[in-house]
Amino acid sequence: MPSEQVRPGMRVRVIKHHMVHERRDLLVGTVVARYGAEDYMAVDVCLDSGQHRLYWPSDLEAISSSPKAWWRLLLGWGSAG
């Protein structure tokens, strides 16, 4: 993810190709803060487990914070949530 797109409050996931196997794909959290300049930035992420970890923006991908329920789409309520 480009550093200029990282914003506090956004939901993110650690990318599948992260060099540390335990940090791949299963870690999801919320961006708490950004440190540094856009060309050299670290991102503080509060993981769903309650831990805080620092990541490079390139180690993260944005995810939807409120996925739509599939049944709402079937009922034609696609804009409700």
Backbone atoms as SQL, in Angstrom:
CREATE TABLE atoms (id INTEGER PRIMARY KEY, chain TEXT, resi INTEGER, resn TEXT, atom TEXT, x REAL, y REAL, z REAL);
INSERT INTO atoms VALUES
  (1, 'A', 1, 'MET', 'N', 0.849, -1.166, 0.000),
  (2, 'A', 1, 'MET', 'CA', 0.000, 0.000, 0.000),
  (3, 'A', 1, 'MET', 'C', 0.900, 1.237, 0.000),
  (4, 'A', 2, 'PRO', 'N', 0.624, 2.199, -0.848),
  (5, 'A', 2, 'PRO', 'CA', 1.416, 3.434, -0.844),
  (6, 'A', 2, 'PRO', 'C', 1.245, 4.192, 0.472),
  (7, 'A', 3, 'SER', 'N', 2.319, 4.787, 0.973),
  (8, 'A', 3, 'SER', 'CA', 2.284, 5.451, 2.273),
  (9, 'A', 3, 'SER', 'C', 1.275, 6.595, 2.321),
  (10, 'A', 4, 'GLU', 'N', 1.035, 7.258, 1.190),
  (11, 'A', 4, 'GLU', 'CA', 0.078, 8.378, 1.203),
  (12, 'A', 4, 'GLU', 'C', -1.367, 7.919, 1.389),
  (13, 'A', 5, 'GLN', 'N', -1.642, 6.623, 1.229),
  (14, 'A', 5, 'GLN', 'CA', -2.994, 6.093, 1.412),
  (15, 'A', 5, 'GLN', 'C', -3.269, 5.641, 2.843),
  (16, 'A', 6, 'VAL', 'N', -2.229, 5.492, 3.657),
  (17, 'A', 6, 'VAL', 'CA', -2.394, 5.013, 5.029),
  (18, 'A', 6, 'VAL', 'C', -2.962, 6.119, 5.897),
  (19, 'A', 7, 'ARG', 'N', -4.065, 5.843, 6.558),
  (20, 'A', 7, 'ARG', 'CA', -4.728, 6.813, 7.429),
  (21, 'A', 7, 'ARG', 'C', -5.097, 6.156, 8.757),
  (22, 'A', 8, 'PRO', 'N', -4.956, 6.886, 9.877),
  (23, 'A', 8, 'PRO', 'CA', -5.416, 6.350, 11.157),
  (24, 'A', 8, 'PRO', 'C', -6.906, 6.009, 11.087),
  (25, 'A', 9, 'GLY', 'N', -7.255, 4.874, 11.671),
  (26, 'A', 9, 'GLY', 'CA', -8.637, 4.425, 11.687),
  (27, 'A', 9, 'GLY', 'C', -8.970, 3.422, 10.599),
  (28, 'A', 10, 'MET', 'N', -8.102, 3.290, 9.580),
  (29, 'A', 10, 'MET', 'CA', -8.416, 2.345, 8.506),
  (30, 'A', 10, 'MET', 'C', -8.062, 0.919, 8.917),
  (31, 'A', 11, 'ARG', 'N', -8.834, -0.034, 8.401),
  (32, 'A', 11, 'ARG', 'CA', -8.607, -1.460, 8.666),
  (33, 'A', 11, 'ARG', 'C', -7.597, -1.987, 7.656),
  (34, 'A', 12, 'VAL', 'N', -6.642, -2.760, 8.150),
  (35, 'A', 12, 'VAL', 'CA', -5.587, -3.301, 7.294),
  (36, 'A', 12, 'VAL', 'C', -5.317, -4.765, 7.642),
  (37, 'A', 13, 'ARG', 'N', -4.661, -5.436, 6.700),
  (38, 'A', 13, 'ARG', 'CA', -4.229, -6.821, 6.884),
  (39, 'A', 13, 'ARG', 'C', -2.775, -6.904, 6.436),
  (40, 'A', 14, 'VAL', 'N', -1.989, -7.735, 7.122),
  (41, 'A', 14, 'VAL', 'CA', -0.604, -7.960, 6.708),
  (42, 'A', 14, 'VAL', 'C', -0.631, -8.773, 5.422),
  (43, 'A', 15, 'ILE', 'N', 0.174, -8.377, 4.441),
  (44, 'A', 15, 'ILE', 'CA', 0.150, -9.041, 3.138),
  (45, 'A', 15, 'ILE', 'C', 0.582, -10.500, 3.236),
  (46, 'A', 16, 'LYS', 'N', 0.150, -11.288, 2.274),
  (47, 'A', 16, 'LYS', 'CA', 0.442, -12.720, 2.258),
  (48, 'A', 16, 'LYS', 'C', 1.909, -13.015, 2.022),
  (49, 'A', 17, 'HIS', 'N', 2.656, -12.070, 1.467),
  (50, 'A', 17, 'HIS', 'CA', 4.053, -12.301, 1.123),
  (51, 'A', 17, 'HIS', 'C', 5.014, -11.709, 2.148),
  (52, 'A', 18, 'HIS', 'N', 4.529, -11.419, 3.351),
  (53, 'A', 18, 'HIS', 'CA', 5.396, -10.858, 4.387),
  (54, 'A', 18, 'HIS', 'C', 6.518, -11.844, 4.689),
  (55, 'A', 19, 'MET', 'N', 7.718, -11.337, 4.943),
  (56, 'A', 19, 'MET', 'CA', 8.877, -12.216, 5.131),
  (57, 'A', 19, 'MET', 'C', 8.788, -13.063, 6.402),
  (58, 'A', 20, 'VAL', 'N', 8.048, -12.637, 7.424),
  (59, 'A', 20, 'VAL', 'CA', 7.875, -13.418, 8.645),
  (60, 'A', 20, 'VAL', 'C', 6.585, -14.215, 8.509),
  (61, 'A', 21, 'HIS', 'N', 6.703, -15.514, 8.426),
  (62, 'A', 21, 'HIS', 'CA', 5.555, -16.389, 8.144),
  (63, 'A', 21, 'HIS', 'C', 4.390, -16.166, 9.116),
  (64, 'A', 22, 'GLU', 'N', 4.683, -15.979, 10.407),
  (65, 'A', 22, 'GLU', 'CA', 3.618, -15.823, 11.408),
  (66, 'A', 22, 'GLU', 'C', 2.826, -14.532, 11.234),
  (67, 'A', 23, 'ARG', 'N', 3.341, -13.607, 10.449),
  (68, 'A', 23, 'ARG', 'CA', 2.662, -12.316, 10.269),
  (69, 'A', 23, 'ARG', 'C', 1.891, -12.242, 8.963),
  (70, 'A', 24, 'ARG', 'N', 1.787, -13.329, 8.264),
  (71, 'A', 24, 'ARG', 'CA', 1.121, -13.324, 6.962),
  (72, 'A', 24, 'ARG', 'C', -0.377, -13.549, 7.091),
  (73, 'A', 25, 'ASP', 'N', -1.141, -12.730, 6.444),
  (74, 'A', 25, 'ASP', 'CA', -2.552, -12.913, 6.147),
  (75, 'A', 25, 'ASP', 'C', -3.474, -13.032, 7.352),
  (76, 'A', 26, 'LEU', 'N', -3.025, -13.581, 8.467),
  (77, 'A', 26, 'LEU', 'CA', -3.922, -13.785, 9.594),
  (78, 'A', 26, 'LEU', 'C', -4.003, -12.569, 10.503),
  (79, 'A', 27, 'LEU', 'N', -3.090, -11.634, 10.335),
  (80, 'A', 27, 'LEU', 'CA', -3.068, -10.467, 11.202),
  (81, 'A', 27, 'LEU', 'C', -3.869, -9.327, 10.586),
  (82, 'A', 28, 'VAL', 'N', -4.896, -8.941, 11.306),
  (83, 'A', 28, 'VAL', 'CA', -5.786, -7.868, 10.868),
  (84, 'A', 28, 'VAL', 'C', -5.881, -6.878, 12.015),
  (85, 'A', 29, 'GLY', 'N', -5.938, -5.588, 11.685),
  (86, 'A', 29, 'GLY', 'CA', -6.041, -4.590, 12.730),
  (87, 'A', 29, 'GLY', 'C', -6.412, -3.227, 12.189),
  (88, 'A', 30, 'THR', 'N', -6.253, -2.229, 13.045),
  (89, 'A', 30, 'THR', 'CA', -6.610, -0.857, 12.729),
  (90, 'A', 30, 'THR', 'C', -5.378, 0.029, 12.867),
  (91, 'A', 31, 'VAL', 'N', -5.166, 0.896, 11.891),
  (92, 'A', 31, 'VAL', 'CA', -4.043, 1.833, 11.941),
  (93, 'A', 31, 'VAL', 'C', -4.302, 2.841, 13.058),
  (94, 'A', 32, 'VAL', 'N', -3.317, 2.979, 13.948),
  (95, 'A', 32, 'VAL', 'CA', -3.428, 3.906, 15.066),
  (96, 'A', 32, 'VAL', 'C', -2.683, 5.204, 14.764),
  (97, 'A', 33, 'ALA', 'N', -1.489, 5.082, 14.183),
  (98, 'A', 33, 'ALA', 'CA', -0.679, 6.275, 13.922),
  (99, 'A', 33, 'ALA', 'C', 0.322, 5.997, 12.811),
  (100, 'A', 34, 'ARG', 'N', 0.846, 7.099, 12.263),
  (101, 'A', 34, 'ARG', 'CA', 1.912, 7.031, 11.256),
  (102, 'A', 34, 'ARG', 'C', 3.099, 7.805, 11.807),
  (103, 'A', 35, 'TYR', 'N', 4.301, 7.288, 11.577),
  (104, 'A', 35, 'TYR', 'CA', 5.510, 7.945, 12.058),
  (105, 'A', 35, 'TYR', 'C', 6.472, 8.138, 10.904),
  (106, 'A', 36, 'GLY', 'N', 7.091, 9.289, 10.835),
  (107, 'A', 36, 'GLY', 'CA', 8.068, 9.570, 9.796),
  (108, 'A', 36, 'GLY', 'C', 7.454, 10.328, 8.636),
  (109, 'A', 37, 'ALA', 'N', 8.248, 10.447, 7.574),
  (110, 'A', 37, 'ALA', 'CA', 7.797, 11.136, 6.368),
  (111, 'A', 37, 'ALA', 'C', 7.250, 10.117, 5.376),
  (112, 'A', 38, 'GLU', 'N', 6.582, 10.596, 4.338),
  (113, 'A', 38, 'GLU', 'CA', 5.958, 9.679, 3.385),
  (114, 'A', 38, 'GLU', 'C', 6.963, 8.781, 2.674),
  (115, 'A', 39, 'ASP', 'N', 8.205, 9.247, 2.519),
  (116, 'A', 39, 'ASP', 'CA', 9.201, 8.412, 1.844),
  (117, 'A', 39, 'ASP', 'C', 9.879, 7.426, 2.795),
  (118, 'A', 40, 'TYR', 'N', 9.658, 7.563, 4.111),
  (119, 'A', 40, 'TYR', 'CA', 10.237, 6.652, 5.103),
  (120, 'A', 40, 'TYR', 'C', 9.311, 6.616, 6.307),
  (121, 'A', 41, 'MET', 'N', 8.221, 5.861, 6.189),
  (122, 'A', 41, 'MET', 'CA', 7.155, 5.874, 7.177),
  (123, 'A', 41, 'MET', 'C', 6.973, 4.512, 7.826),
  (124, 'A', 42, 'ALA', 'N', 6.709, 4.515, 9.132),
  (125, 'A', 42, 'ALA', 'CA', 6.302, 3.319, 9.855),
  (126, 'A', 42, 'ALA', 'C', 4.858, 3.530, 10.297),
  (127, 'A', 43, 'VAL', 'N', 4.111, 2.434, 10.356),
  (128, 'A', 43, 'VAL', 'CA', 2.693, 2.505, 10.692),
  (129, 'A', 43, 'VAL', 'C', 2.444, 1.687, 11.949),
  (130, 'A', 44, 'ASP', 'N', 1.826, 2.297, 12.960),
  (131, 'A', 44, 'ASP', 'CA', 1.461, 1.608, 14.198),
  (132, 'A', 44, 'ASP', 'C', 0.089, 0.991, 13.992),
  (133, 'A', 45, 'VAL', 'N', 0.003, -0.345, 14.120),
  (134, 'A', 45, 'VAL', 'CA', -1.246, -1.060, 13.910),
  (135, 'A', 45, 'VAL', 'C', -1.651, -1.745, 15.207),
  (136, 'A', 46, 'CYS', 'N', -2.883, -1.502, 15.648),
  (137, 'A', 46, 'CYS', 'CA', -3.453, -2.220, 16.784),
  (138, 'A', 46, 'CYS', 'C', -4.146, -3.452, 16.206),
  (139, 'A', 47, 'LEU', 'N', -3.571, -4.616, 16.435),
  (140, 'A', 47, 'LEU', 'CA', -4.118, -5.851, 15.899),
  (141, 'A', 47, 'LEU', 'C', -5.376, -6.249, 16.655),
  (142, 'A', 48, 'ASP', 'N', -6.199, -7.068, 16.033),
  (143, 'A', 48, 'ASP', 'CA', -7.432, -7.516, 16.672),
  (144, 'A', 48, 'ASP', 'C', -7.163, -8.296, 17.960),
  (145, 'A', 49, 'SER', 'N', -5.946, -8.829, 18.097),
  (146, 'A', 49, 'SER', 'CA', -5.567, -9.556, 19.315),
  (147, 'A', 49, 'SER', 'C', -5.242, -8.604, 20.465),
  (148, 'A', 50, 'GLY', 'N', -5.158, -7.285, 20.176),
  (149, 'A', 50, 'GLY', 'CA', -4.849, -6.293, 21.194),
  (150, 'A', 50, 'GLY', 'C', -3.403, -5.841, 21.185),
  (151, 'A', 51, 'GLN', 'N', -2.546, -6.525, 20.457),
  (152, 'A', 51, 'GLN', 'CA', -1.137, -6.155, 20.358),
  (153, 'A', 51, 'GLN', 'C', -0.962, -4.970, 19.416),
  (154, 'A', 52, 'HIS', 'N', 0.082, -4.183, 19.674),
  (155, 'A', 52, 'HIS', 'CA', 0.469, -3.095, 18.771),
  (156, 'A', 52, 'HIS', 'C', 1.767, -3.504, 18.102),
  (157, 'A', 53, 'ARG', 'N', 1.840, -3.306, 16.784),
  (158, 'A', 53, 'ARG', 'CA', 3.061, -3.612, 16.044),
  (159, 'A', 53, 'ARG', 'C', 3.293, -2.525, 15.002),
  (160, 'A', 54, 'LEU', 'N', 4.575, -2.312, 14.682),
  (161, 'A', 54, 'LEU', 'CA', 4.942, -1.369, 13.631),
  (162, 'A', 54, 'LEU', 'C', 5.182, -2.118, 12.336),
  (163, 'A', 55, 'TYR', 'N', 4.689, -1.557, 11.244),
  (164, 'A', 55, 'TYR', 'CA', 4.860, -2.146, 9.913),
  (165, 'A', 55, 'TYR', 'C', 5.242, -1.053, 8.934),
  (166, 'A', 56, 'TRP', 'N', 5.853, -1.451, 7.834),
  (167, 'A', 56, 'TRP', 'CA', 6.044, -0.571, 6.691),
  (168, 'A', 56, 'TRP', 'C', 4.727, -0.554, 5.923),
  (169, 'A', 57, 'PRO', 'N', 4.343, 0.545, 5.310),
  (170, 'A', 57, 'PRO', 'CA', 3.104, 0.567, 4.524),
  (171, 'A', 57, 'PRO', 'C', 3.067, -0.514, 3.441),
  (172, 'A', 58, 'SER', 'N', 4.217, -0.863, 2.893),
  (173, 'A', 58, 'SER', 'CA', 4.259, -1.891, 1.838),
  (174, 'A', 58, 'SER', 'C', 3.933, -3.287, 2.367),
  (175, 'A', 59, 'ASP', 'N', 3.938, -3.481, 3.699),
  (176, 'A', 59, 'ASP', 'CA', 3.577, -4.768, 4.301),
  (177, 'A', 59, 'ASP', 'C', 2.081, -4.904, 4.542),
  (178, 'A', 60, 'LEU', 'N', 1.313, -3.864, 4.230),
  (179, 'A', 60, 'LEU', 'CA', -0.105, -3.831, 4.564),
  (180, 'A', 60, 'LEU', 'C', -0.975, -3.690, 3.325),
  (181, 'A', 61, 'GLU', 'N', -2.221, -4.163, 3.454),
  (182, 'A', 61, 'GLU', 'CA', -3.231, -3.919, 2.426),
  (183, 'A', 61, 'GLU', 'C', -4.513, -3.510, 3.123),
  (184, 'A', 62, 'ALA', 'N', -5.227, -2.585, 2.520),
  (185, 'A', 62, 'ALA', 'CA', -6.484, -2.093, 3.094),
  (186, 'A', 62, 'ALA', 'C', -7.565, -3.151, 2.939),
  (187, 'A', 63, 'ILE', 'N', -8.416, -3.241, 3.944),
  (188, 'A', 63, 'ILE', 'CA', -9.584, -4.128, 3.861),
  (189, 'A', 63, 'ILE', 'C', -10.812, -3.321, 4.248),
  (190, 'A', 64, 'SER', 'N', -11.941, -3.801, 3.827),
  (191, 'A', 64, 'SER', 'CA', -13.197, -3.119, 4.122),
  (192, 'A', 64, 'SER', 'C', -13.482, -3.218, 5.617),
  (193, 'A', 65, 'SER', 'N', -13.880, -2.109, 6.223),
  (194, 'A', 65, 'SER', 'CA', -14.172, -2.119, 7.654),
  (195, 'A', 65, 'SER', 'C', -15.586, -2.599, 7.952),
  (196, 'A', 66, 'SER', 'N', -16.449, -2.600, 6.951),
  (197, 'A', 66, 'SER', 'CA', -17.818, -3.077, 7.174),
  (198, 'A', 66, 'SER', 'C', -18.303, -3.822, 5.930),
  (199, 'A', 67, 'PRO', 'N', -17.943, -5.092, 5.820),
  (200, 'A', 67, 'PRO', 'CA', -18.384, -5.851, 4.645),
  (201, 'A', 67, 'PRO', 'C', -19.897, -6.002, 4.610),
  (202, 'A', 68, 'LYS', 'N', -20.441, -5.976, 3.409),
  (203, 'A', 68, 'LYS', 'CA', -21.885, -6.130, 3.257),
  (204, 'A', 68, 'LYS', 'C', -22.273, -7.592, 3.417),
  (205, 'A', 69, 'ALA', 'N', -23.340, -7.816, 4.092),
  (206, 'A', 69, 'ALA', 'CA', -23.834, -9.179, 4.249),
  (207, 'A', 69, 'ALA', 'C', -24.389, -9.671, 2.915),
  (208, 'A', 70, 'TRP', 'N', -24.081, -10.905, 2.555),
  (209, 'A', 70, 'TRP', 'CA', -24.506, -11.463, 1.273),
  (210, 'A', 70, 'TRP', 'C', -26.024, -11.497, 1.160),
  (211, 'A', 71, 'TRP', 'N', -26.741, -11.705, 2.271),
  (212, 'A', 71, 'TRP', 'CA', -28.192, -11.792, 2.214),
  (213, 'A', 71, 'TRP', 'C', -28.827, -10.446, 1.912),
  (214, 'A', 72, 'ARG', 'N', -28.168, -9.353, 2.272),
  (215, 'A', 72, 'ARG', 'CA', -28.699, -8.023, 1.942),
  (216, 'A', 72, 'ARG', 'C', -28.678, -7.804, 0.437),
  (217, 'A', 73, 'LEU', 'N', -27.627, -8.318, -0.204),
  (218, 'A', 73, 'LEU', 'CA', -27.549, -8.195, -1.651),
  (219, 'A', 73, 'LEU', 'C', -28.654, -8.992, -2.321),
  (220, 'A', 74, 'LEU', 'N', -28.953, -10.180, -1.788),
  (221, 'A', 74, 'LEU', 'CA', -30.019, -11.006, -2.349),
  (222, 'A', 74, 'LEU', 'C', -31.389, -10.348, -2.228),
  (223, 'A', 75, 'LEU', 'N', -31.599, -9.619, -1.141),
  (224, 'A', 75, 'LEU', 'CA', -32.877, -8.960, -0.915),
  (225, 'A', 75, 'LEU', 'C', -32.964, -7.578, -1.574),
  (226, 'A', 76, 'GLY', 'N', -31.866, -7.163, -2.213),
  (227, 'A', 76, 'GLY', 'CA', -31.874, -5.864, -2.863),
  (228, 'A', 76, 'GLY', 'C', -31.591, -4.719, -1.922),
  (229, 'A', 77, 'TRP', 'N', -30.999, -5.029, -0.760),
  (230, 'A', 77, 'TRP', 'CA', -30.689, -3.996, 0.218),
  (231, 'A', 77, 'TRP', 'C', -29.204, -3.648, 0.154),
  (232, 'A', 78, 'GLY', 'N', -28.634, -3.638, -1.026),
  (233, 'A', 78, 'GLY', 'CA', -27.212, -3.437, -1.194),
  (234, 'A', 78, 'GLY', 'C', -26.662, -2.159, -0.610),
  (235, 'A', 79, 'SER', 'N', -27.472, -1.114, -0.511),
  (236, 'A', 79, 'SER', 'CA', -26.984, 0.159, 0.031),
  (237, 'A', 79, 'SER', 'C', -27.137, 0.257, 1.533),
  (238, 'A', 80, 'ALA', 'N', -27.691, -0.748, 2.174),
  (239, 'A', 80, 'ALA', 'CA', -27.968, -0.684, 3.612),
  (240, 'A', 80, 'ALA', 'C', -26.867, -1.336, 4.421),
  (241, 'A', 81, 'GLY', 'N', -25.634, -0.929, 4.241),
  (242, 'A', 81, 'GLY', 'CA', -24.672, -1.427, 5.182),
  (243, 'A', 81, 'GLY', 'C', -23.415, -1.888, 4.688);
